[in-house]
Amino acid sequence: LFICMDDLNDWVGCMGGHPQARTPNLDRLAESGVLFTNAHCVAPACNPSRTAVFSGISPHISGLYRNTQVMREVLPKAQLLPKFLSDHGYKSIGSGKLLHYVIDARSWDEYYPAKETENPFPPHIPWGERPKSLPRGGPWQYVETDWHAFDVTDEEFGGDVKTAEFVAAHLAKEQTQPFFLACGIYRPHEPWYNPKRYFDLFPLETIQLPSGYHPGDLEDLPPSGKRRGPNRYFDHIRRNGQWREAIRAYLASIAFADANLGRVLDALERSPHRDNTIVILWSDHGWHLGEKQHWQKFTGWRVCTRVPLIIRVPEGVTGLPQGTQPGTRCNQPVDLLGLFRTIADLCGIKPPASIGGRSYLPLLQGGEVKWRHPAYTFLGTPGSLAISTETMRYIRYANGDEELYDIVLDPFEWKNLSKDATQMKNLSEFRRLIPTELNSFAH
């Protein structure tokens, strides 16, 4: 069971990103398996992140760095994860947004909506006249940057509810072969349109600003960092007096996503597959709501690259017979490129030679592990990247600008240490970790 949530940062109860987050189902899944507290996306944008996860090929190898590129133009022959598993005896079934606005029909045995449509979005309530809450600031503004509470039931709202119901229905069935069942929950992706009851969980007058917001935290950044904040979205939202309203809408969207996760987890608990199904949950990247004076994504800062990653493995799985220990927290750095290889290892299948990443299997086994592998996040320009270790974070831009943070003492990355004379050894070590092969854009 492979569950992806879209644009979810660390505003999850068990991750502590925002004190008002309401995520009981994410939290109960974390308590039943391994929560990776230092997991990072491969890229801070939907297309390169999801393509890397499903192909096992990093952006710096494939050349796919941005949302505007087309996966099958860049990787026409790549075997994606569901097809790889289908070729090894699994039935691959998907629903909702898993790739970037396409289904890639050739990779799936079954899909909802029908894979031939190449439209992964189930029907939802008509939005009506838009925008609902945030006026358009100009042609530069993404049309989906908006929020609204619809006074309808979850079932009337549709969208992710239908995805969750489709996945739940498959879990209820007796299966004649192993399955790979992928569930793409679209919230908290914009527009932050949700049933009203999720907004009601967060009275506007109680809304707290992000813990990571600090008005002076751009002063010590190099020019490349300063260009990412304050950005137009953040300025526009504040000028319209909508910052707390937007935070409320994001929290409501997370709560709605969590409720749909609950539908899926409840179905698994009731199903005949409860005790023999691996569960993996991840998000494609995080999201800024004012931290670093930025709104949206596309940055190398931790609020944008750090994502929820939870893995639960039952006893008896080929690659991990003892299963995972409930309530385990892993603080080692991992990036999502390792998901493909990890699944292959857990299923006892030799992974394709074409994929990269490192298997999390040693970390899932528990106990003391010598893990000396950093996590890589590749930004939208070849040569720009972020590297995470257990205690430090390094960002390098294509022009050579650098940032360095001690995430133990400074988890919100307010103090750039790249000019600190005492950090030269750390800087040198990070520079040596930069891949020597950095492909330019493909197509």
C-alpha positions in Angstrom: 0.0 0.0 0.0 1.8 3.1 -1.3 0.3 6.4 -0.2 1.4 9.8 -1.4 0.2 13.1 -0.1 0.7 16.2 -2.2 2.6 19.3 -0.9 2.6 18.2 2.7 5.4 19.6 4.8 6.1 18.7 8.5 2.8 20.1 9.8 2.0 16.7 11.1 1.4 16.0 14.8 4.2 13.5 15.2 6.6 15.8 13.4 5.8 18.9 15.3 5.8 21.3 12.4 2.8 23.4 13.6 1.2 23.1 17.0 -2.3 23.2 15.6 -2.0 20.5 13.0 -4.8 17.8 13.3 -3.4 14.5 11.9 -4.7 11.6 14.0 -4.4 9.1 11.2 -0.9 10.1 10.1 0.1 9.9 13.8 -1.4 6.4 14.3 0.4 5.1 11.2 3.7 6.6 12.5 3.1 4.9 15.8 2.6 1.5 14.1 5.8 1.7 12.0 9.0 3.7 11.4 8.8 7.5 11.1 11.8 9.0 9.3 12.2 12.4 10.8 15.0 13.5 8.5 13.6 12.5 5.1 13.9 14.8 2.1 12.3 15.0 -1.3 14.5 14.4 -4.4 13.3 17.8 -5.8 11.1 20.6 -4.4 8.6 20.4 -7.2 5.9 17.8 -8.2 7.1 16.6 -11.5 10.8 16.0 -10.8 10.1 14.6 -7.3 7.4 12.1 -8.5 9.3 11.1 -11.6 12.4 10.3 -9.5 10.4 8.2 -7.0 8.6 6.2 -9.7 11.6 5.8 -12.0 14.3 5.5 -9.4 16.3 8.0 -11.5 17.6 11.3 -10.0 17.0 14.6 -11.7 20.8 15.1 -12.1 20.9 11.9 -14.1 17.7 12.2 -16.1 17.8 15.9 -16.7 14.2 16.3 -15.5 14.3 19.3 -13.1 11.0 21.2 -13.5 7.3 20.9 -13.7 7.2 22.1 -17.3 9.1 19.1 -18.7 7.3 16.0 -19.9 8.3 12.8 -18.2 8.0 10.5 -21.3 9.9 13.0 -23.5 12.8 12.9 -21.1 12.5 9.2 -20.1 10.7 7.5 -23.0 11.9 4.0 -22.1 12.0 4.1 -18.3 10.4 1.3 -16.4 8.3 2.8 -13.6 7.9 1.1 -10.2 4.3 -0.3 -10.9 5.4 -1.9 -14.2 8.5 -3.3 -12.5 6.3 -5.0 -9.9 3.8 -6.1 -12.5 6.6 -7.8 -14.3 7.5 -9.7 -11.1 4.0 -11.1 -10.4 2.2 -8.2 -8.7 -1.0 -6.5 -9.8 -0.4 -2.8 -10.0 -3.4 -0.6 -9.2 -3.4 3.1 -8.7 -5.8 6.0 -8.0 -5.5 9.8 -7.8 -2.4 11.9 -8.5 0.7 9.8 -8.4 2.7 11.2 -11.3 2.5 14.9 -12.4 -1.0 15.3 -14.0 -0.7 12.1 -16.0 -1.3 8.4 -15.3 1.2 6.8 -17.7 -1.3 4.0 -18.6 1.4 1.6 -19.8 2.7 1.3 -16.2 -0.6 0.1 -14.5 -2.8 -2.9 -14.6 -5.8 -0.9 -13.3 -6.4 2.7 -12.4 -9.2 5.1 -11.2 -10.1 7.2 -13.1 -9.7 4.9 -16.2 -6.0 4.9 -17.1 -6.8 5.5 -20.8 -8.0 9.0 -19.9 -4.5 10.0 -18.6 -6.4 12.2 -16.1 -5.7 11.0 -12.6 -8.3 13.3 -10.8 -11.6 11.8 -9.7 -14.7 14.1 -10.1 -15.4 16.7 -7.4 -18.0 19.3 -6.6 -18.1 22.2 -9.1 -15.9 25.0 -7.9 -18.2 27.7 -9.3 -17.0 31.2 -9.8 -13.3 31.8 -8.9 -11.3 33.1 -7.2 -13.1 32.5 -3.9 -10.9 34.2 -1.3 -7.7 35.5 -2.7 -7.8 38.1 -5.6 -5.6 37.4 -8.5 -2.4 39.5 -8.2 -1.6 39.2 -11.9 -0.8 36.7 -14.6 2.1 35.5 -12.6 -0.2 34.0 -9.9 -1.0 30.3 -10.1 -4.7 30.1 -10.6 -5.1 27.5 -7.9 -3.7 29.7 -5.2 -7.0 30.2 -3.4 -9.1 28.7 -0.6 -12.8 28.1 0.3 -15.0 26.2 2.7 -17.8 24.3 0.9 -20.8 23.5 3.1 -21.2 19.9 1.9 -20.4 16.4 3.2 -17.2 14.7 2.3 -19.0 12.4 0.0 -20.7 15.3 -1.8 -17.3 17.0 -2.1 -15.7 14.1 -3.9 -12.1 14.3 -5.2 -9.8 12.6 -2.6 -12.8 10.9 -1.0 -13.4 9.0 -4.2 -9.8 8.0 -4.4 -9.9 6.7 -0.9 -13.1 4.8 -1.5 -11.6 3.1 -4.6 -8.5 2.0 -2.7 -10.6 0.9 0.3 -12.8 -1.2 -2.0 -9.7 -3.0 -3.4 -8.4 -3.7 0.1 -11.7 -5.3 0.9 -11.3 -7.9 -1.9 -9.7 -11.2 -1.7 -6.7 -11.1 -4.0 -5.3 -14.0 -6.1 -1.9 -12.4 -6.5 0.3 -9.9 -4.6 -0.7 -6.3 -5.2 0.9 -2.9 -5.4 -1.9 -0.5 -4.5 -1.0 3.2 -4.9 -3.2 6.0 -3.4 -2.6 9.6 -4.5 -4.2 12.0 -2.0 -4.2 15.4 -3.6 -4.7 17.6 -0.6 -3.1 19.7 0.8 -2.3 20.7 -2.7 -3.9 24.0 -3.8 -6.7 25.1 -4.2 -7.3 24.7 -0.5 -11.0 23.9 -1.2 -12.4 21.6 1.4 -15.6 20.6 3.2 -16.5 23.3 5.7 -16.2 21.0 8.7 -12.4 20.9 8.3 -12.2 24.7 8.4 -14.3 24.7 11.5 -11.6 22.7 13.3 -9.5 25.9 13.2 -11.2 29.1 14.4 -9.6 32.0 12.6 -8.9 34.0 15.8 -6.8 31.1 17.2 -4.5 30.6 14.1 -0.8 30.8 14.9 1.8 32.0 12.5 4.4 29.3 11.4 7.0 28.6 14.1 9.8 28.9 11.5 8.8 32.5 10.5 11.5 35.1 11.4 11.3 38.5 9.7 15.1 39.0 9.6 16.3 35.6 8.5 17.3 36.7 5.0 19.9 39.2 6.0 22.8 36.7 6.0 21.9 34.9 2.8 23.9 35.1 -0.5 22.2 36.8 -3.5 20.8 33.5 -4.8 19.0 32.9 -1.5 17.7 36.4 -1.2 16.1 36.2 -4.6 13.7 33.5 -3.2 12.2 35.8 -0.6 10.2 37.9 0.0 8.5 36.4 -3.1 5.4 37.9 -4.8 3.0 35.3 -3.3 3.9 36.1 0.2 3.7 39.9 -0.4 0.4 39.5 -2.1 -1.2 37.4 0.6 -0.1 39.8 3.3 -1.2 42.9 1.4 -4.6 41.4 1.2 -4.6 40.6 4.9 -5.0 36.9 4.2 -2.0 35.3 5.9 -3.9 33.7 8.8 -6.8 32.8 6.5 -4.3 31.0 4.3 -2.7 29.1 7.2 -6.1 28.1 8.3 -6.9 26.8 4.9 -3.7 24.8 4.7 -4.4 23.3 8.1 -7.9 22.4 7.0 -6.5 20.8 3.8 -4.1 18.7 5.9 -7.0 17.6 8.1 -9.1 16.7 5.1 -6.2 14.7 3.6 -5.7 13.0 7.0 -9.4 12.0 7.1 -9.1 10.3 3.7 -5.9 8.5 4.9 -8.1 7.3 7.8 -10.6 5.9 5.3 -7.8 3.8 3.7 -6.2 2.7 7.0 -9.6 1.7 8.4 -10.2 -0.4 5.3 -6.9 -2.1 5.6 -7.6 -2.9 9.3 -10.9 -4.5 8.3 -9.4 -6.3 5.3 -8.0 -9.8 4.9 -4.7 -8.2 4.0 -4.2 -6.4 7.4 -1.3 -8.6 8.6 0.6 -9.1 5.4 0.7 -5.7 3.7 3.6 -3.2 3.7 2.4 0.4 4.1 4.5 3.3 2.9 3.4 6.9 3.1 5.4 9.9 1.7 4.9 13.4 0.4 6.5 14.8 -2.8 7.8 17.9 -1.1 7.1 20.5 1.6 5.6 24.0 1.4 6.4 27.5 2.7 3.8 29.6 4.4 6.0 32.6 5.1 9.2 30.9 6.4 12.2 32.5 4.7 9.7 35.2 3.5 8.6 32.7 0.9 5.3 31.1 -0.2 4.9 27.9 -2.2 7.8 25.5 -2.9 10.9 25.3 -5.3 13.5 26.1 -2.6 16.3 24.2 -1.0 15.4 25.1 2.5 14.4 22.5 5.0 10.7 23.6 5.3 10.4 22.7 1.6 12.6 19.6 1.3 11.7 17.8 4.5 8.8 15.5 4.1 6.8 12.9 6.1 8.0 9.3 5.4 6.5 6.4 7.3 7.1 2.7 6.6 5.4 -0.2 8.3 6.4 -3.7 7.4 4.6 -6.7 8.9 6.3 -9.9 10.0 7.1 -12.5 7.4 8.1 -10.1 4.5 10.8 -11.6 2.4 13.4 -8.8 2.8 12.6 -8.1 6.5 11.2 -11.3 8.1 11.0 -9.7 11.6 9.1 -6.7 10.3 9.4 -3.1 11.7 9.2 -2.2 15.3 6.1 -0.1 16.1 6.8 3.5 17.2 10.3 3.7 15.9 11.8 7.1 14.9 14.8 7.2 12.5 16.8 10.4 12.5 19.2 9.4 9.8 19.1 11.4 6.5 17.3 9.7 3.6 15.9 11.0 0.3 12.9 9.6 -1.5 15.0 8.3 -4.4 15.6 5.2 -2.1 11.9 4.2 -2.2 12.1 2.1 -5.4 15.2 0.2 -4.2 13.7 -0.3 -0.7 10.5 -1.8 -2.1 12.5 -4.1 -4.4 14.5 -5.3 -1.4 11.5 -5.8 0.8 9.8 -7.9 -1.9 13.0 -9.9 -2.5 13.3 -8.8 -6.1 16.6 -7.7 -7.7 16.2 -4.0 -8.5 16.8 -2.7 -12.0 20.4 -1.7 -12.9 19.1 1.7 -14.1 18.0 3.0 -10.7 19.8 5.0 -8.1 19.2 5.7 -4.5 20.0 3.7 -1.4 17.7 1.1 0.2 16.4 2.0 3.7 16.4 -1.7 4.6 19.4 -1.4 7.1 17.5 1.5 8.9 14.2 -0.5 9.0 16.0 -3.4 10.7 16.5 -1.3 13.8 19.4 -1.2 16.2 22.6 0.8 15.7 23.4 1.3 12.1 26.4 3.0 10.5 24.7 5.2 8.0 27.0 7.6 6.3 24.8 8.6 3.4 23.5 12.1 3.0 20.2 13.0 1.5 20.2 14.9 -1.8 17.6 17.4 -3.1 18.1 18.8 -6.6 16.7 22.3 -7.3 15.2 23.6 -10.5 18.6 24.7 -12.1 21.3 22.1 -12.8 24.1 22.5 -10.3 21.8 23.8 -7.6 21.2 21.4 -4.8 20.7 20.8 -1.0 22.5 18.1 1.0 21.3 16.9 4.4 23.2 15.0 7.0 22.1 14.0 10.5 23.1 17.3 12.0 23.9 19.8 9.1 22.3 21.2 6.0 24.1 22.6 3.0 22.7 24.5 0.0 24.7 25.3 -3.1 23.4 27.3 -6.0 24.7 26.9 -9.6 26.6 30.2 -9.4 28.6 29.0 -6.4 26.6 30.8 -3.7 26.4 28.7 -0.5 24.4 28.3 2.7 25.2 26.1 5.7 23.1 25.4 8.8 23.4 23.5 12.0 19.9 21.9 12.2 20.4 20.7 15.7 21.0 24.2 17.1 19.1 26.0 14.4 16.3 23.7 13.0 14.6 26.7 11.2 17.8 27.6 9.4 17.9 31.2 10.6 21.7 31.5 10.8 23.7 30.9 7.7 27.2 29.6 8.7 28.8 29.5 5.3 31.0 32.5 6.2 31.9 31.2 9.6 35.6 30.4 9.8 35.0 27.6 12.2 32.9 25.8 9.6 35.4 25.5 6.8 36.0 21.8 7.4 32.2 21.1 7.2 32.0 23.2 4.0 34.8 21.3 2.4 33.2 18.0 3.3 29.9 19.1 1.7 31.6 20.3 -1.4 33.2 16.9 -1.8 29.7 15.4 -1.7 28.5 17.3 -4.7 27.9 14.8 -7.6 30.5 15.2 -10.4 27.8 14.3 -13.0 25.2 17.0 -13.2 23.2 16.7 -16.4 21.7 19.8 -17.9 18.0 20.0 -18.9 16.6 17.3 -21.1 14.3 18.4 -23.9 
